[in-house]
Amino acid sequence: MSNAVIQIKDLITQYGDKTILDGINLDFYSGQVTVILGGSGCGKTTLLKSIIGLVSPTAGEVRIFGEPFGAADEAHYNTTLRRIGVLFQNGALLNSISIAENVAIPLEQHTHLDHSLIDTIVMTKLHMVGLDHAANLLPSELSGGMRKRAALARAIALDPELLFCDEPSAGLDPVTSAALDNLILTLRDQLNMSVVVVTHELASIHRIADRIVFLDQGKILFCGSLAEAKTSNVSEVELFFKTGSF
């Protein structure tokens, strides 16, 4: 396929003497929701952090939109960051400022728009996630699901072409989790995004995944469509889709 938005070649990531990712070769494709799976400590969150530059790989290369990312000069790095949104596992909202002020942060940091236009964009994003009424509230005044939606509004503030989500359903009840999954799919279609999700929630995977990447001990054990994953002859993958556990 020629529409790869992320290309990873021979990626090795180590923490001290411990190898977490061991020779990863992987492409992520435009318009798809790719789910990264694997047991605890397999390297899935490290893979996500290595892609977006929060962890520096020991060796190998990450290309985003066809250009090297991790080793890019600062100007190119910042330009690429503007095309990426990240929904962190805990939301990572700043508790001392309002939801609207949280959503405005990427716009204030990466654009030269005047305050009135930023305010308009912020309210548009909050409307997209169903939080018009919460603009002036603090994160502590929201439920867990609402905080995730607020963090999602911030992640899409710059209309990113790529959205990364680290355990978006963690800690949410099934109804709230399903609503968040459907929201991610809706936003993907509205904003024409490609989405990379780290999760182990089986119901969520069935709702959102186009493609599955299954990691084990720092290596890719399986890569393919959701349908292929569910009929895989790989014992670890088969076990997960039968039982929901690793």
N, C-alpha and C positions, 0 to 999 in steps of 0.2 A: 504494500500500500504506500502511496506517495504523499498522503495527507497527514503525516506524523507531526504533531505539534511539540512533542518531547521525544528526544532520541537519547538513549543511554547506552554507552559503550564501555565494556570492561570495567565497570564501576566497582571499586573496592573502598570500603569505609571501615576504619579501625578506631577503637577507643583504647589508646595505649597499645598494649600487645594483643588485645582481643579483636579479632576480625568479626565485624557485624554483617557486612555485605561483602560477598566473595565472588567477584566477576559477573556482575549483573549486566545483561544485554537485553534491552527492552525499549519498545516504542509505544507511545500513547497517541491515539488518533482523534482527529477533529470531530466534535459533535458527540462523542461517546462518553458514557459514564463508566470509568474503569475502577473496579474495586480491588484493593490490595488486601489480601487475606493472609492469615498465618497465626500460629500459636504465639503465646507470650515469649518475647525475646528473639523472635525469628528475624527481626530487622525491618518490619513494615513501616514503623514510624521513622526509623533512621533513613529509610529510602525516601520517604516524603521530605524529611528535613534536608537530605542530600540534594534533592531536586531543586528545592527553593532557596538553597544557599544558607540555611541555618546551621548546617554541618558541612565542613570542608572534607570532601573525599580524599582518601589517601592516594588513589590512582583512578584513571579512567576519565571519562568526559560526559558531561550533561549538555545537550543542546536543546534550547527552547526557541521555538519559531525559527529553527534552522541555524541559529547562531550559538556559539559556546556561551554558557552562562556563568558558571562558577569562576572561571578565570577571566571574565570580561572586564574591560576597563570600567571605572566608576560611572561614567556617563551612560554607557550601554546597559550596565547593571540596573541603574535607576530607571531607565526607559523601559526595560523589560519588566521591572517590578510593577510599573503602572498598568501593565497588561495582565497582572496576576492578582487573584483574591485568595485569601486564606481564612478558613473558618477553623479556629483552634478548638481543641477538645473541651476546654473549660470556658470557651467564649472569649476569654482574655479582655473583657470590658474593664474600663477604668471606673472604679466604684465611686470616685469622688466627683464625677461629672455626669450630666444627664445623658440619656440615650441619644438624643439628637447631637450632642457634643461629641459623643463617641463615634457616631456615624460620620461626622464631619472631619474626623482626623485625617483620613487619606486625602480628602479634597484640599485640606489646608496644607498638607505636607507636599503634595505632588502637583498642585495646580496654582495658578495665579488668578483664580476667579474671585470676584468680589463677594462680600459676605451675603448679600441678598440672593445671589445666584446659588451659592453653596447651601443656603437655607432651603431654597426651592428644591434642589437636588436631594438633600437629606430627607425632606418630607416625601418626595417621590419614592425614594427607596424604602422608607418606613411604610408607606402605603402598599408597596409591592409585597411586603412581608406581613401585612395586616397589623401594623403597630402605630397607626396614625395617632391614636389616643395616648401613646406612651412617650411621646417625644420629650416631655419635660420631667419624666420620672427618672429616678436613679436606678441602676441595675439591681440594687438590693430590694427594690419595690416590685420586681417582676418575678414571675414563676420561672422554673428552670427552662421550660419550653420557650417562653417569651424571651429569655436572655439569649437562647440559641438563635432565635429569629432576629433579634437585635444585632447580634454578632454577624449574622448572615447579611443583614442590610449594610453593615460596615464593609464586609468583604466584597460586596458588589457595588460599592460607592462609585468606583471608577469604570464601571461597565467592563469588567475583565473578560478576556478571551479564555482564560484558564481559571478554574476554581478548584482549590484544594481543600478537602474537608477531613479533619482528623477526628474519628469517632463521633460524628455529629449526633448520633442517637444515644450516646452514653448517658445513663442516668435518667432517661425519659421513659414515661409510661408508654405502653403500646399505641394508644390513640395519638398521643402527642408525637411519638416517633413517626408514625405513618403520615401525619400531617406535615412534618418537616421534610420527609422524603418526597412527598408530592410537591411541596414548595420548591425544593431543589430542582426537580424535573421541570416544573413550570418556568423557573428562572433560566434554566439551561436553554429552553426553547425560546423564551422571550429575548434573551441577551445573546443567543447563539454561542453559548459557551461549551467548552470541553471540561469535564469534571473528573477529578481523581479523588477517590474516597478510601480512607482506611477505616475498616469496620469489621466487627465479628458478629454483628446482628443478622441472623439468618433471614428473618422476615424482611428486613431492610434491603438485604442483598437481592432478594427475589423481586422487590419492587423497583429497584433503581439500576441494577447492573446490566450493562451491555457486554462487558468483558471482565474476566476474572484473572488476577495475577495471584498465585498462591506461593508464598515464600516458606522455606523451611531451612533453618540453620544457615541463613544468609544467602541461599541460592534459590533460583526459580524452580519450583517443583512442577508447576503447571501454569500455562498461559493460554487462554482461549475464551470462547463465548460462554455465557451463562449456561446455555443448553449443553455445550460440550463438557462443562465442568460437572454438571449434574449426572452425566453418564460416563464420567472419567473412570479409567481403570487404575488410576493412581489411588492407592489405599487411603492415604491421608485426606485427599480431597473427597473421596467417596464417603469416608467416615464423617467428615464435617457436614456434608449435605444430607446425610441420613440422620445425624444426631444433633447437629448444631453446636458441637464441641470438638476440640482438637485432641 
